Amino acid sequence: IVIFDSPPALAASPAAELAKHVGQTVLVARADSTGQSALEDAVRLLSGCSDIKLLLNATQFSPSGRNFGSYYGYGE
């Protein structure tokens, strides 16, 4: 396994170019901070890679909190 770490994809970084040469891309997004349109733009930039994964960090777990799908307002 070889891991390439690049600056944020939307910050004029080499991520889009790297995506053309790797087998898998992991897109890290901050919960409640990264908007849907920013994620869609980042995925579009990384589309040179056919296998894009999303890692959602800084999440808050609450057993009585939000339901699945409500992150972008789908469940509301």
C-alpha distances in whole Angstrom, upper triangle without the diagonal:
4,6,10,13,16,20,21,21,25,26,26,22,20,18,20,19,15,15,17,14,11,10,11,13,14,17,19,22,25,27,31,30,28,30,30,31,28,26,27,27,23,22,25,23,20,21,19,16,17,15,16,16,18,18,22,22,26,27,30,31,35,36,39,37,36,35,32,33,35,32,33,37,36,38,41
4,7,10,13,17,19,19,23,23,23,19,17,15,17,16,12,13,15,12,9,10,11,12,13,16,17,21,24,27,30,29,27,29,29,29,27,24,26,25,22,21,23,21,18,20,18,15,17,15,16,16,18,18,22,22,25,27,31,32,35,37,40,38,36,36,33,33,35,32,33,37,37,38,41
4,6,10,13,15,16,19,20,20,16,14,12,15,15,11,12,14,12,9,11,10,10,10,13,14,18,20,23,27,25,23,26,26,26,23,21,23,22,19,19,21,19,16,18,17,14,17,15,14,14,16,15,18,19,22,24,27,29,33,35,37,35,34,33,31,30,32,29,30,34,34,36,38
4,6,10,12,13,16,16,16,12,11,9,12,12,8,10,12,11,9,11,11,9,10,12,13,17,20,23,26,24,22,24,25,25,21,20,21,20,17,17,19,16,14,16,15,13,16,15,14,15,16,16,19,19,22,24,28,30,34,36,38,36,34,34,31,31,32,29,29,33,34,36,38
4,7,9,11,14,14,14,11,10,9,12,13,10,11,14,13,12,14,12,10,10,11,11,14,17,20,23,21,19,22,23,23,19,18,20,19,15,16,18,16,14,17,16,15,18,16,14,14,15,14,17,16,19,22,25,28,31,34,36,33,32,32,30,29,30,27,27,31,32,34,36
4,7,8,11,10,10,7,7,6,10,10,9,10,14,13,13,15,14,11,11,10,11,14,16,20,22,20,18,20,21,20,17,16,18,16,13,15,16,13,12,16,15,15,18,17,15,15,15,15,17,17,20,22,26,28,32,35,37,34,32,32,30,29,30,26,26,30,31,33,35
4,6,9,7,8,6,8,7,11,12,11,13,16,16,16,18,16,13,12,11,11,13,15,18,20,17,15,18,19,19,15,15,17,15,12,15,16,13,13,17,17,17,20,19,16,17,16,15,17,16,18,21,25,28,31,34,36,32,31,32,29,28,28,25,25,28,30,32,33
4,6,5,8,7,9,8,10,13,12,13,16,17,17,19,16,13,11,9,9,10,12,15,17,14,12,14,15,15,11,11,14,12,9,12,14,11,11,15,16,16,19,18,15,15,13,13,14,14,16,19,23,25,29,32,33,30,28,29,26,25,25,21,21,25,26,29,30
4,6,7,6,8,5,7,10,10,10,13,15,15,17,15,11,11,8,10,11,14,17,18,15,12,14,14,13,10,10,11,9,6,9,10,7,8,11,13,13,16,16,13,14,13,14,15,16,19,21,24,27,30,33,34,31,28,29,26,24,25,21,21,24,25,28,30
4,6,7,10,9,9,13,14,13,16,18,18,20,18,15,14,11,12,12,14,17,18,14,11,12,13,11,8,9,11,8,6,10,10,8,10,13,15,16,19,18,15,16,15,16,17,17,19,21,25,28,30,33,34,31,28,29,27,24,24,21,20,23,25,28,29
4,6,9,9,11,13,14,15,18,19,20,22,20,17,16,13,14,14,15,19,19,16,14,15,16,15,11,13,14,11,10,13,14,11,13,16,17,18,21,21,18,19,18,18,19,19,20,23,26,29,32,35,36,33,31,32,30,28,27,24,23,26,28,31,31
4,7,8,9,11,13,14,16,18,19,21,20,17,17,15,16,17,19,22,23,19,17,18,19,17,13,15,16,12,11,14,14,10,12,15,16,17,21,21,19,20,20,21,21,22,24,26,30,33,36,39,40,36,34,34,32,30,30,27,26,29,30,33,34
4,5,7,9,9,11,14,15,16,19,17,14,15,13,15,16,18,22,23,20,18,19,20,18,15,15,16,13,11,14,14,10,11,15,14,16,19,19,17,18,18,19,20,21,23,26,29,32,35,38,39,36,34,34,32,30,31,27,26,30,31,34,35
4,6,5,6,9,10,11,13,16,15,13,14,14,16,18,20,24,26,23,20,22,22,20,17,17,18,15,12,14,14,10,10,13,12,13,17,17,16,18,18,19,21,22,25,27,31,33,37,39,41,38,36,36,33,31,32,29,28,32,33,35,37
4,5,5,6,9,10,10,13,12,9,11,10,12,15,18,21,23,20,17,19,19,18,15,14,15,13,9,11,11,8,7,10,10,10,14,14,12,14,15,16,18,19,22,24,28,30,34,36,38,35,32,32,30,28,29,26,25,29,29,32,34
4,6,5,7,10,11,13,12,10,12,12,14,16,20,22,24,22,19,19,19,17,15,14,14,11,9,9,9,5,5,8,7,9,12,13,12,15,16,18,20,21,24,26,30,32,35,37,39,36,33,33,30,28,29,26,25,29,29,32,34
4,5,6,7,10,13,13,12,14,14,17,20,23,26,28,25,22,23,22,21,18,17,17,15,13,13,12,9,8,10,8,10,13,15,14,17,18,20,23,24,27,29,33,35,38,41,42,39,37,36,33,32,33,30,29,32,33,36,37
4,5,5,7,10,10,9,12,13,16,18,22,25,27,25,22,23,23,22,19,18,18,16,13,13,14,11,8,11,8,9,12,13,12,15,17,18,21,22,26,28,31,33,37,39,41,38,36,35,32,31,32,29,29,32,32,35,37
4,5,6,8,8,7,10,11,14,17,20,23,26,24,20,21,20,20,17,15,15,14,11,10,11,9,6,7,5,5,9,9,9,12,14,16,19,21,25,26,30,32,35,37,38,36,33,33,29,28,30,27,26,30,30,32,35
4,6,8,10,10,13,14,18,21,24,27,29,27,24,24,23,22,20,18,18,16,14,13,12,10,8,8,4,5,9,11,11,15,17,20,23,25,28,30,33,35,38,40,42,39,36,35,32,30,32,30,29,32,32,35,37
4,7,9,10,14,16,19,22,25,28,31,29,26,27,26,25,23,21,21,19,17,15,16,13,11,11,8,7,10,12,13,16,18,20,24,25,29,30,34,36,39,41,43,40,38,37,34,32,34,32,31,35,34,37,39
4,6,7,11,13,16,20,23,26,29,27,24,26,24,24,22,20,20,19,16,15,16,14,11,11,9,7,9,9,10,13,16,17,21,23,26,28,31,33,36,38,40,37,35,34,31,30,32,29,29,33,32,35,37
4,7,10,13,17,20,23,25,29,28,25,26,24,25,23,20,20,20,17,15,16,15,12,12,10,7,7,7,9,11,15,17,20,22,26,27,31,31,35,36,38,36,34,33,29,28,31,28,29,32,31,33,36
4,7,10,13,16,20,22,25,24,21,22,21,22,20,17,17,18,14,12,15,14,10,11,10,6,7,5,6,8,11,13,16,19,22,23,27,28,31,32,35,32,30,29,26,25,27,25,25,29,28,30,33
4,6,10,13,16,19,22,21,18,19,18,19,16,13,14,15,11,10,12,11,8,10,10,7,8,6,5,6,9,10,14,16,20,21,24,26,29,31,33,30,28,27,24,23,25,22,22,26,26,28,31
4,6,10,13,15,19,18,15,17,16,17,15,12,14,15,11,10,13,13,10,12,13,10,11,9,6,5,6,7,10,12,16,17,21,22,26,27,29,27,25,24,21,21,22,19,20,24,24,26,28
4,6,10,13,15,14,11,13,13,14,11,9,11,12,8,8,12,11,9,12,13,12,13,11,7,6,5,6,8,10,14,15,19,21,24,26,28,25,23,23,20,19,20,17,17,21,21,24,26
4,7,10,13,12,10,12,13,15,12,9,13,13,10,11,15,14,12,15,17,15,17,14,11,9,6,5,6,7,10,12,16,18,21,24,26,23,21,21,19,18,19,16,16,20,21,23,25
4,6,9,8,6,9,10,12,9,8,11,12,10,11,15,15,14,17,19,18,19,16,13,11,7,6,5,6,9,10,14,16,19,22,23,20,18,19,17,16,16,12,13,17,18,20,21
4,6,5,6,9,11,14,11,10,14,15,13,15,18,18,18,20,23,21,22,20,16,14,10,9,6,5,6,8,11,14,17,20,21,18,16,18,17,16,15,12,13,16,18,19,20
4,5,6,9,11,14,12,11,15,17,15,16,20,20,20,22,25,23,24,21,18,15,11,10,6,6,6,5,8,11,14,17,18,14,13,14,13,13,12,8,10,13,15,16,17
4,6,8,10,13,12,12,15,17,16,18,21,22,22,24,27,26,26,24,21,18,14,13,10,10,8,8,9,13,14,17,17,14,12,14,14,13,11,8,9,11,14,15,15
4,6,10,12,10,11,14,15,14,17,19,19,20,22,25,25,26,24,20,18,14,13,10,10,9,10,12,16,18,21,21,18,16,18,17,16,14,11,11,14,17,18,18
4,7,8,7,7,10,11,11,13,15,16,16,19,22,21,22,21,17,15,12,12,9,10,11,12,15,17,20,23,23,19,17,18,17,15,14,11,10,14,16,18,18
4,6,5,6,9,10,11,12,14,16,17,18,22,22,22,21,17,17,13,14,12,13,14,14,17,19,21,24,23,20,17,18,17,14,13,10,8,11,13,16,16
4,5,5,6,9,10,11,12,14,15,16,20,20,20,19,16,15,12,14,12,15,16,16,18,20,22,24,24,20,17,17,16,12,12,9,7,10,12,15,16
4,5,5,6,9,10,10,12,14,15,19,19,20,20,16,17,14,16,15,17,19,19,22,24,26,28,28,24,21,21,19,16,16,13,10,13,15,18,18
4,5,5,6,9,10,11,12,14,17,18,19,18,15,15,13,14,14,15,17,18,21,23,25,28,28,25,22,22,20,18,17,14,12,16,17,20,21
4,5,5,6,9,10,10,12,15,15,16,15,12,12,9,11,11,14,16,16,19,22,24,26,27,23,20,20,18,15,16,13,11,15,16,19,20
4,5,5,6,9,10,10,14,14,15,15,12,13,11,14,14,17,19,19,23,25,27,29,29,26,22,22,19,16,17,15,12,16,16,19,21
4,5,5,6,9,10,13,14,16,16,13,14,13,16,16,18,21,21,25,27,29,31,32,28,25,25,23,20,20,18,16,19,19,23,24
4,5,5,6,9,11,12,14,14,10,12,11,13,14,16,19,20,23,26,28,31,31,28,25,25,23,20,21,18,16,20,21,24,25
4,5,5,6,9,9,10,10,8,9,9,13,14,17,20,20,24,26,28,30,31,28,25,24,21,19,20,18,16,20,20,23,25
4,5,5,8,10,11,12,10,13,13,16,18,20,23,24,27,29,32,34,34,31,28,27,24,22,23,20,19,22,22,25,27
4,6,8,9,12,13,11,14,14,17,18,20,23,24,28,30,33,35,36,33,30,30,27,24,25,22,21,24,25,28,29
4,5,6,9,9,8,11,12,15,17,19,22,24,27,29,32,34,35,32,29,29,26,24,25,22,21,25,25,28,30
4,5,7,9,8,11,13,17,19,22,25,26,29,31,34,35,36,33,30,29,26,24,26,23,22,25,25,28,30
4,6,9,10,13,16,19,21,24,27,28,32,33,36,38,39,37,34,33,29,27,29,27,26,29,28,31,34
4,6,7,10,13,16,19,22,25,26,30,31,34,36,37,35,32,31,27,26,28,25,25,28,27,30,33
4,6,10,13,16,19,22,26,26,30,31,34,35,36,34,31,30,26,24,27,25,24,27,26,29,32
4,7,10,13,16,19,23,23,27,28,31,31,33,31,28,27,23,22,25,23,23,26,25,27,30
4,7,10,13,16,20,20,24,25,28,29,31,28,26,24,21,20,22,20,20,23,22,25,27
4,7,10,13,17,17,20,21,24,25,27,25,23,22,18,18,20,17,18,21,21,23,25
4,6,10,13,13,17,18,21,23,24,22,20,19,16,15,17,14,15,18,18,20,23
4,6,10,10,14,15,19,21,23,20,19,18,16,16,17,14,16,19,19,21,23
4,7,7,11,12,16,18,20,17,15,16,14,13,14,11,13,16,17,18,20
4,5,9,11,15,18,20,17,16,17,16,16,16,13,15,18,20,20,22
4,7,10,13,16,18,15,15,17,16,17,16,13,16,18,20,20,22
4,7,10,13,14,12,11,13,13,14,13,11,14,16,18,17,19
4,6,10,12,9,10,12,13,15,13,12,15,16,18,17,18
4,7,9,8,9,11,12,14,13,13,16,17,18,17,18
4,5,5,8,10,12,15,13,13,17,17,18,16,17
4,6,8,9,12,15,14,15,19,18,19,16,17
4,7,8,12,15,13,15,18,17,18,15,15
4,7,10,12,10,11,15,14,15,12,13
4,7,8,6,8,11,10,11,9,9
4,6,6,8,11,10,10,7,9
4,6,7,10,10,9,7,10
4,6,7,7,6,5,9
4,5,5,5,4,6
4,6,7,8,9
4,6,8,9
4,6,5
4,6
4
